[in-house]
């Protein structure tokens, strides 16, 4: 039986206060969350929209050290930038606070202490890498080295991004500190752990059975974690920036940022509503919805629910509509390489065009798979859809009314069969849009809203009031009346998606509010109502504007290539005898195909001169499978077999990495017999 809720608490992932907000963040989290909240408000539902800056963790301390300032200086700067960017863009948070606030420090500290007093943590001593030069223990992500599986350089202490294998820092070959570049040493340290393994049985039941209707990318990722078996996760770390662990003997230790950050949703609610926050977090009739990107699924579906369940008095999320990633001009967005479209820069360079970006990001929303943003598509959607379809219909309807009736809504006369057919096409739009929004299908819902404008354009074009006015002026009154009703419907339908444009359109219609419950009605504007002055709702974006943006990206790419042009340092010297142990051979690719459910891996069948072998390689983003069939490649033949995505890989294909990160398979200069040794 479907559960009834009296209110909805919507949270959006806390952006990290180490930089600005870019279009990947917007498409993945903030635009869909804002659409949903605006929709619920239009339906007069009780809803709260909570967010804030995530301000603790090692990356902020590293930036502060590099810039010669304090971590608080860093987060103050970026919190201000992020908050103002959201405000200018129209993300309608009820509160946007921060995790360096006093309220948050007390809330997170109390939360930890409650779990500690209940015995929900496991205390463990372990050896962790320590940077003696920088004087800090290193987070897994700040230790790099050679992957023990695919032997790629630059693997992180928690994962190799080349082959996708999960790692621990001690597995890395030749580990280095990403902070100072020095070789870290192992030191003993004590921490508290949340035993996720203890919570796995109920988490599996709760997610895979009770919430089987969640997006497949969400449940699929959770199932992968369950299949590997959940393990205890540290909730504290050695650092001087963060919330101190509130127990004796924990000097120099703070709450781990992944534990501290989601509590920010609670503390921000408490800051906004100090006397009534509990009804939003502890009442069974409150629905909790988290909007996040796919990189945060494990924290919001497994870790945070386990924390809430262990505490005992909080509700659990009812849905977590996580999105995939948005790429930029066919490449992964990279903040370190400045391969991004920053929101604050967009707002400065495209003033008054918030809704254009909202529209394009929603049209390209990565709801079920990674999607791509290009400036040419941005221009095309603006010019061919917002201007030529939506704006064109609105302008024609209003200008014709101004021309023939001095801007006064004419009375609707006798309806023809074509009028009734047109009315039937848009009167059920409310049901269609609501059904899509209720299921978090924002891309399709916006498409339905745009369909109203297409209906209107066709109706005007078929009815030709500019011709009929000479022979049947009464007919023109009916045509324009219905056209204006459609325009008013557009102002309602697009309100969650394009709030700035809907406000301007209501001004042109000279109405303050139309009401979501009236969507689909044909009497929104009474006969005799005087309209405001018609203006262009959208304007064309010229080639020069998008060419400048593409050039900005190319300039950033060239700058990064120039910085990376210097070859990587030569690795430590190895004995010739060690090199001789490697058996490098040439093979011919017989077949190549993508590995299911992986965007990185390709499966090869290689003719090696002996028995054909299977090799799995993480180069799917650099080659199409058909490009490689028939080629000869060099591979290491005597690596121990290992399983990747359930496939036994019998070797490693050699690739050369360019400064921009692209990979090229190593192949002989001319064809040789399969199995030929590389000397």
C-alpha positions in Angstrom: 0.0 0.0 0.0 1.3 3.4 -1.0 2.3 5.5 2.0 0.8 9.0 2.5 3.1 11.9 3.3 2.1 15.3 4.6 5.3 17.1 3.6 8.4 16.6 1.6 12.0 17.5 2.6 14.2 17.8 -0.4 18.0 17.9 -0.1 20.6 18.7 -2.7 24.1 17.4 -2.4 26.3 19.8 -0.5 28.8 21.3 -3.0 32.4 21.2 -1.9 33.7 24.7 -1.0 37.0 24.2 -2.9 35.8 25.8 -6.2 32.8 27.1 -8.1 29.7 25.3 -9.4 29.9 24.0 -13.0 27.3 22.7 -15.4 28.0 19.1 -14.4 26.8 19.9 -10.9 23.8 21.8 -12.2 22.6 19.1 -14.6 23.3 16.3 -12.1 21.8 17.8 -9.0 20.6 21.4 -8.6 18.4 22.0 -11.7 16.4 18.8 -11.3 16.1 19.4 -7.6 14.9 22.9 -8.1 12.4 21.8 -10.8 10.9 19.3 -8.4 10.7 21.7 -5.5 9.1 24.5 -7.6 6.6 21.9 -8.9 5.6 20.8 -5.3 5.2 24.5 -4.3 3.0 25.2 -7.3 0.8 22.3 -6.1 0.6 24.0 -2.7 2.3 21.1 -1.0 4.4 21.6 2.2 8.0 21.3 1.1 11.4 22.4 2.4 14.5 22.7 0.1 17.8 22.4 2.1 21.5 22.7 1.0 24.8 24.2 2.0 28.5 24.2 1.5 30.6 21.2 2.5 33.6 22.8 4.0 35.8 20.2 5.7 38.3 17.7 4.4 41.9 17.4 3.2 41.5 19.1 -0.2 40.7 22.4 1.5 43.7 22.1 3.8 45.9 21.4 0.8 44.5 24.5 -1.1 45.0 26.6 2.0 48.6 25.4 2.4 49.3 26.2 -1.3 47.8 29.6 -1.1 49.4 30.5 2.2 46.1 31.2 4.0 43.8 29.4 6.5 41.2 26.7 5.6 38.5 29.1 6.9 39.7 31.7 4.3 39.3 29.2 1.5 35.8 28.1 2.5 34.7 31.7 3.1 35.7 32.6 -0.4 34.1 29.7 -2.2 31.0 29.6 0.0 30.3 33.2 -0.9 30.9 32.4 -4.6 28.7 29.3 -4.7 25.8 30.9 -2.7 25.7 34.0 -4.9 25.9 31.9 -8.1 22.9 29.8 -6.9 20.9 32.9 -6.0 21.6 34.5 -9.4 20.7 31.3 -11.2 17.3 31.0 -9.4 18.0 27.8 -7.4 15.3 28.4 -4.8 16.7 26.9 -1.6 14.8 27.6 1.7 18.2 27.7 3.3 21.8 27.5 2.0 24.1 27.3 4.9 27.5 25.7 5.6 29.2 23.0 7.6 31.6 25.4 9.3 28.6 27.0 11.2 28.3 26.6 15.0 24.9 24.9 14.6 26.5 22.3 12.4 29.4 21.7 14.6 27.1 21.1 17.6 24.7 18.9 15.6 27.4 16.7 14.1 29.2 16.4 17.5 26.0 15.4 19.2 25.2 12.9 16.5 28.6 11.2 16.8 28.3 11.2 20.6 24.8 9.5 20.5 26.1 6.7 18.3 29.3 6.4 20.5 27.3 6.1 23.7 25.0 3.5 22.1 28.1 1.4 21.2 27.5 1.7 17.4 31.1 2.3 16.6 34.1 -0.1 16.5 37.4 1.2 17.7 40.4 0.0 15.7 44.1 0.7 15.6 45.7 0.5 12.2 48.7 1.6 10.2 48.1 4.5 7.8 50.4 6.4 5.5 51.8 9.6 7.0 53.6 12.4 5.1 56.6 13.3 7.3 57.4 16.4 5.1 53.9 17.9 5.3 53.2 16.5 8.8 49.8 14.9 8.0 48.2 11.6 7.7 47.1 11.0 4.1 43.6 10.3 2.9 43.5 7.4 0.4 42.9 9.8 -2.4 46.0 11.7 -1.6 48.3 8.8 -2.1 49.3 7.9 -5.7 51.5 5.2 -7.2 51.6 2.4 -9.7 48.5 0.1 -9.9 49.4 -3.4 -8.9 47.0 -4.8 -11.4 47.3 -2.9 -14.7 50.6 -1.1 -13.7 49.3 2.3 -14.7 51.0 5.2 -13.1 49.0 7.8 -11.1 46.6 5.3 -9.5 44.9 6.6 -6.3 45.0 4.9 -2.9 41.3 4.0 -3.2 41.0 3.2 -7.0 42.9 2.9 -10.2 41.0 5.0 -12.8 42.7 3.1 -15.7 41.4 -0.4 -14.9 38.7 0.5 -12.4 40.0 -1.7 -9.6 39.2 -0.8 -6.0 42.5 -0.5 -4.1 43.9 0.2 -0.6 46.9 2.5 -0.3 49.2 -0.2 0.9 48.7 -2.1 -2.4 50.2 0.7 -4.5 53.7 0.2 -5.9 56.0 3.1 -5.1 53.4 5.2 -3.3 53.9 9.0 -3.2 52.1 11.7 -1.2 50.0 14.0 -3.4 50.6 16.7 -0.9 54.4 17.0 -0.9 55.5 14.4 -3.4 57.5 12.6 -0.8 57.4 8.9 0.0 55.0 8.3 2.9 55.6 6.1 5.9 53.2 3.9 7.8 52.3 5.0 11.3 49.9 3.6 13.8 46.7 5.5 14.6 43.4 4.8 16.3 40.0 5.5 14.7 36.3 4.8 15.2 34.5 2.8 12.5 30.8 2.5 11.5 30.4 -1.3 11.0 28.5 -1.3 7.7 28.7 -5.1 7.6 26.4 -5.2 10.5 23.8 -3.1 8.7 24.0 -5.0 5.3 21.1 -7.4 5.9 18.5 -4.7 6.5 20.0 -2.3 3.9 19.6 -5.0 1.2 16.0 -5.6 2.2 15.2 -1.9 2.4 16.8 -0.9 -0.9 16.5 -4.0 -3.2 13.0 -5.0 -2.1 11.2 -2.2 -0.4 12.6 0.4 -2.9 12.9 -1.6 -6.1 11.2 1.3 -7.9 14.3 3.5 -7.5 16.3 4.3 -10.6 18.1 1.2 -11.8 21.5 3.0 -11.7 20.9 3.6 -8.0 19.9 0.1 -7.0 22.5 -1.4 -9.4 25.3 0.4 -7.7 24.0 -0.5 -4.3 23.8 -4.2 -5.3 27.4 -4.0 -6.5 28.5 -2.8 -3.0 26.4 -5.5 -1.4 27.9 -8.2 -3.6 31.4 -7.2 -2.6 30.3 -7.2 1.1 30.1 -4.0 3.1 33.0 -3.3 5.4 33.5 -1.1 8.5 34.1 2.5 7.5 36.2 5.0 9.5 34.2 8.0 10.9 37.2 9.9 12.2 40.6 10.9 10.8 43.8 12.6 11.8 43.5 16.3 10.8 43.4 19.7 12.4 40.6 21.1 10.1 37.1 19.8 11.0 34.8 19.0 13.9 36.8 17.5 16.8 35.8 14.0 17.8 33.9 14.5 21.0 35.5 11.8 23.2 38.4 11.6 25.5 41.7 10.5 23.9 40.7 11.8 20.5 43.0 14.8 20.5 44.1 15.8 16.9 41.2 13.8 15.4 38.2 15.2 13.6 35.0 13.7 12.1 35.7 12.3 8.7 34.1 14.6 6.1 31.8 11.9 4.6 30.3 11.4 8.1 30.1 15.1 8.9 28.7 16.4 5.5 25.3 14.6 5.3 24.6 15.7 8.9 24.7 19.2 7.3 21.2 18.5 5.9 20.0 18.2 9.5 21.9 21.1 10.9 20.9 23.4 8.1 17.2 22.5 8.7 17.8 23.1 12.5 19.4 26.5 11.7 16.3 27.5 9.6 13.7 26.1 11.9 15.1 25.8 15.4 11.7 25.1 17.0 10.2 22.8 14.4 13.1 21.0 12.6 12.2 17.6 14.1 9.0 17.3 12.2 11.0 17.4 9.0 13.5 14.7 10.2 11.6 12.6 12.7 8.0 12.5 11.6 6.8 9.4 9.8 4.6 11.5 7.5 7.6 13.4 6.1 9.0 12.3 2.8 12.8 12.7 2.5 14.2 12.9 -1.1 18.0 13.3 -1.8 19.1 14.7 -5.2 22.7 13.7 -5.9 25.1 12.6 -8.6 26.1 9.0 -9.1 29.4 9.5 -7.3 27.4 10.1 -4.1 25.1 7.0 -4.3 26.9 4.9 -1.7 26.9 7.7 0.8 23.2 8.6 0.5 21.8 5.1 0.0 24.1 3.0 2.3 26.2 5.1 4.7 23.9 7.9 5.7 20.8 5.6 6.1 23.0 3.3 8.3 24.0 6.4 10.4 20.3 7.5 10.7 19.2 3.9 11.5 21.9 3.5 14.2 20.8 6.8 15.8 17.3 5.5 15.9 15.0 8.6 15.8 15.3 9.8 12.2 13.3 8.9 9.1 15.1 7.3 6.1 15.1 8.6 2.5 12.0 7.7 0.4 13.8 8.2 -2.9 17.3 9.1 -4.1 17.0 10.1 -7.8 20.7 10.1 -8.6 21.8 11.3 -12.1 24.8 10.1 -14.1 27.5 12.5 -15.3 27.4 15.3 -17.9 30.4 15.5 -20.2 31.6 18.7 -21.9 32.3 18.7 -25.6 32.8 14.9 -25.5 35.3 15.0 -22.7 34.8 14.4 -19.0 34.5 17.6 -17.0 37.7 18.3 -15.1 38.0 21.2 -12.6 41.8 20.7 -12.3 42.2 21.1 -16.0 39.6 23.9 -16.2 37.6 21.9 -18.7 34.3 23.1 -17.3 31.6 25.8 -17.8 31.5 27.7 -14.5 28.1 29.0 -13.4 29.4 32.4 -12.2 31.2 33.0 -15.5 28.2 31.9 -17.5 26.0 34.4 -15.6 28.4 37.2 -16.3 28.9 36.3 -20.0 25.2 35.5 -20.8 23.3 38.0 -18.7 19.5 37.4 -18.4 19.9 33.9 -19.9 19.5 31.7 -16.8 16.6 29.9 -18.4 18.4 29.1 -21.6 21.0 27.1 -19.6 18.3 25.5 -17.4 16.4 24.5 -20.5 19.5 23.0 -22.3 20.7 21.1 -19.2 17.2 19.7 -18.6 16.9 18.7 -22.3 20.3 16.9 -21.9 19.8 15.6 -18.4 21.9 12.5 -17.7 19.0 10.7 -16.0 19.8 7.2 -17.2 23.3 7.5 -18.7 26.1 9.9 -19.1 25.2 12.7 -21.5 27.0 15.5 -23.3 26.9 19.3 -23.4 28.2 21.2 -26.5 28.1 24.9 -27.2 26.7 24.2 -30.6 23.8 22.2 -29.1 23.3 25.0 -26.6 22.9 27.5 -29.4 20.7 25.2 -31.5 18.3 24.5 -28.7 18.0 28.2 -27.9 17.5 29.3 -31.5 15.5 26.4 -32.8 13.3 25.6 -29.8 13.1 28.5 -27.3 13.2 31.2 -30.0 11.6 29.5 -33.0 9.0 27.4 -31.2 8.1 28.8 -27.8 9.0 32.4 -28.2 7.7 32.6 -31.8 4.2 31.3 -30.8 4.0 33.7 -27.8 5.1 36.7 -29.8 2.7 36.0 -32.7 -0.3 35.5 -30.4 0.4 38.7 -28.4 1.4 40.9 -31.3 -1.7 39.9 -33.4 -3.9 40.6 -30.4 -2.2 44.0 -30.0 -2.6 44.7 -33.7 -6.3 43.7 -34.1 -7.8 44.3 -30.7 -5.5 46.8 -29.0 -4.1 44.2 -26.6 -7.5 43.2 -25.2 -8.4 39.5 -25.1 -11.3 38.9 -27.6 -14.3 36.8 -26.8 -14.3 33.2 -28.0 -17.0 32.5 -30.5 -18.4 29.3 -31.9 -15.8 26.5 -31.9 -15.0 24.4 -35.0 -14.0 20.7 -35.0 -10.4 21.8 -35.5 -10.6 24.1 -32.4 -12.0 21.2 -30.3 -9.3 18.9 -31.6 -6.6 21.4 -30.6 -8.2 22.0 -27.2 -8.2 18.2 -26.6 -4.5 18.1 -27.4 -3.5 20.4 -24.5 -6.2 20.0 -21.9 -4.7 16.7 -20.6 -1.1 18.2 -20.4 -1.4 18.6 -16.6 -1.9 14.8 -16.0 1.0 14.0 -18.4 3.5 16.5 -16.9 2.6 15.6 -13.3 3.0 11.9 -13.9 6.5 12.5 -15.4 7.6 15.0 -12.6 6.3 12.6 -9.9 8.6 10.0 -11.3 11.6 12.4 -11.6 11.5 12.3 -15.4 12.3 16.0 -15.8 13.6 15.8 -19.4 10.4 14.2 -20.7 8.3 16.6 -18.6 9.9 19.6 -20.1 9.4 18.1 -23.6 5.7 17.8 -22.8 5.6 21.5 -21.8 7.4 22.5 -25.1 4.8 20.4 -27.0 2.2 23.0 -26.0 4.1 25.6 -27.9 4.3 23.3 -30.9 0.5 22.8 -30.7 0.1 26.6 -30.6 2.4 27.2 -33.6 0.6 24.6 -35.7 -2.8 26.0 -34.7 -1.9 29.6 -35.7 -0.3 28.5 -38.9 -3.3 26.3 -39.9 -5.8 29.0 -38.9 -4.0 31.9 -40.6 -5.8 34.7 -38.7 -3.8 37.3 -40.6 -5.6 36.2 -43.7 -9.0 35.3 -42.3 -9.3 38.7 -40.6 -10.2 40.2 -44.0 -13.1 37.7 -44.6 -14.2 36.4 -41.2 -13.2 38.7 -38.3 -15.3 36.8 -35.8 -13.3 33.7 -36.6 -10.1 35.6 -35.7 -11.5 36.4 -32.3 -11.9 32.7 -31.5 -8.5 31.8 -32.9 -6.7 34.4 -30.9 -8.7 33.7 -27.7 -7.7 30.1 -27.8 -4.1 31.0 -28.8 -3.9 33.3 -25.7 -5.3 30.5 -23.5 -2.4 28.3 -24.8 0.1 31.1 -24.0 -1.2 31.3 -20.5 -0.9 27.5 -20.2 2.7 27.8 -21.3 3.4 30.3 -18.5 2.1 27.7 -16.0 3.7 24.6 -17.5 7.1 26.1 -17.8 7.1 27.6 -14.3 9.1 24.8 -12.7 11.6 24.7 -15.6 12.0 28.3 -16.7 11.0 30.5 -13.8 12.4 33.8 -15.1 10.7 33.4 -18.5 7.4 32.4 -16.9 7.6 35.6 -14.7 8.2 37.7 -17.8 5.4 36.0 -19.7 3.0 36.6 -16.8 4.0 40.3 -16.9 3.2 40.4 -20.7 -0.2 38.7 -19.9 -0.7 41.2 -17.1 -1.5 38.5 -14.5 0.2 38.0 -11.2 -0.6 34.3 -10.8 -2.3 31.6 -12.8 -2.2 28.6 -10.5 -0.9 25.1 -11.3 -4.3 23.6 -10.7 -5.5 25.6 -13.7 -3.0 24.0 -16.1 -4.9 22.7 -19.2 -7.9 25.2 -18.7 -9.2 27.2 -21.7 -10.6 30.1 -19.7 -7.4 31.4 -18.0 -7.7 34.9 -19.6 -11.3 36.3 -19.6 -12.6 38.2 -22.6 -11.9 41.9 -22.1 -8.7 41.4 -20.1 -6.1 43.9 -21.2 -2.6 42.4 -21.9 0.7 44.0 -21.1 3.1 45.1 -23.8 4.5 42.2 -25.9 8.2 41.6 -25.9 10.5 39.0 -27.2 10.6 36.2 -24.7 13.9 34.8 -26.0 16.6 36.1 -28.4 18.9 34.4 -30.8 22.4 33.5 -29.7 24.9 34.4 -32.5 27.8 32.2 -33.7 30.3 34.6 -32.2 29.0 34.1 -28.6 29.4 30.3 -28.7 32.7 30.4 -30.7 34.1 32.5 -27.9 33.1 29.8 -25.4 34.6 27.0 -27.5 37.8 29.1 -27.8 38.0 29.5 -24.0 37.9 25.7 -23.6 40.5 25.2 -26.3 42.8 27.8 -24.6 42.4 25.9 -21.3 43.2 22.6 -23.1 46.3 24.1 -24.7 47.5 25.5 -21.4 47.1 22.1 -19.8 48.9 20.4 -22.6 51.8 22.9 -22.4 52.0 22.3 -18.6 52.0 18.5 -19.1 54.4 18.5 -22.1 57.3 17.8 -19.9 57.7 14.0 -19.7 56.9 12.3 -16.4 60.0 11.6 -14.2 61.7 8.4 -14.9 60.9 5.7 -12.4 63.5 4.2 -10.1 66.2 2.1 -11.8 65.4 -1.6 -12.0 67.9 -4.4 -12.6 68.1 -5.8 -16.1 67.2 -9.2 -14.7 63.9 -7.8 -13.5 63.1 -6.4 -17.0 64.0 -9.8 -18.5 61.2 -11.3 -16.5 58.6 -9.5 -18.6 57.4 -11.4 -21.6 56.1 -8.8 -24.0 54.7 -10.1 -27.3 52.8 -9.1 -30.4 49.3 -10.4 -31.0 46.6 -9.9 -33.6 43.1 -8.7 -32.4 40.6 -11.3 -33.6 37.6 -9.6 -31.9 36.8 -6.7 -29.6 33.7 -5.8 -27.7 32.5 -3.6 -24.9 32.2 -5.2 -21.5 28.5 -4.9 -20.3 27.8 -2.3 -17.6 31.3 -0.7 -18.0 32.1 2.5 -19.8 35.9 1.8 -19.5 36.6 -1.8 -20.4 37.0 -3.6 -23.7 37.2 -7.4 -24.1 39.8 -8.6 -26.7 40.4 -12.0 -28.2 44.0 -12.1 -29.2 45.8 -14.5 -31.5 49.2 -15.0 -29.7 50.8 -17.7 -31.9 50.0 -20.4 -29.3 46.5 -20.5 -28.0 44.2 -17.5 -28.4 43.8 -15.5 -25.2 41.3 -13.1 -23.7 42.5 -9.7 -22.4 40.4 -7.0 -20.8 41.7 -3.4 -21.2 40.5 -0.1 -19.9 40.6 1.8 -23.2 36.9 1.9 -24.1 36.9 5.7 -24.0 39.7 6.0 -26.5 38.7 3.4 -29.1 35.6 2.0 -30.7 35.8 -1.8 -30.7 35.6 -2.1 -34.5 38.7 0.2 -34.8 40.9 -2.4 -33.2 39.8 -5.6 -34.9 42.6 -6.8 -37.2 45.3 -4.6 -35.6 48.4 -6.0 -34.0 49.1 -4.9 -30.5 51.8 -5.4 -27.9 50.9 -7.1 -24.7 52.5 -8.5 -21.5 52.0 -12.2 -21.8 53.1 -13.5 -18.5 51.0 -11.5 -16.0 49.1 -13.6 -13.5 45.4 -13.8 -14.7 42.9 -11.7 -12.9 39.1 -11.2 -13.1 37.6 -7.9 -14.3 33.8 -7.8 -14.3 33.7 -11.5 -14.1 36.0 -12.0 -17.1 39.5 -13.6 -16.7 42.0 -11.3 -18.3 45.2 -13.2 -19.4 47.6 -10.3 -19.9 47.8 -6.5 -20.4 47.7 -4.5 -23.6 50.3 -1.8 -23.7 49.3 1.8 -24.4 51.0 5.2 -24.6 49.4 8.1 -22.7 49.5 11.6 -24.3 49.6 14.8 -22.2 45.8 15.2 -22.6 45.2 11.7 -21.1 44.3 10.0 -24.4 45.7 6.5 -24.9 47.1 4.9 -28.0 47.8 1.2 -28.2 51.4 0.2 -28.8 51.8 -1.7 -32.1 54.8 -2.8 -34.3 55.8 -0.7 -37.2 55.1 -3.5 -39.7 53.2 -6.7 -39.4 54.9 -9.6 -37.7 53.8 -13.1 -36.8 51.5 -13.4 -33.8 53.5 -14.3 -30.7 56.6 -12.5 -31.8 58.6 -11.4 -28.7 59.4 -7.7 -28.1 63.1 -7.4 -27.3 
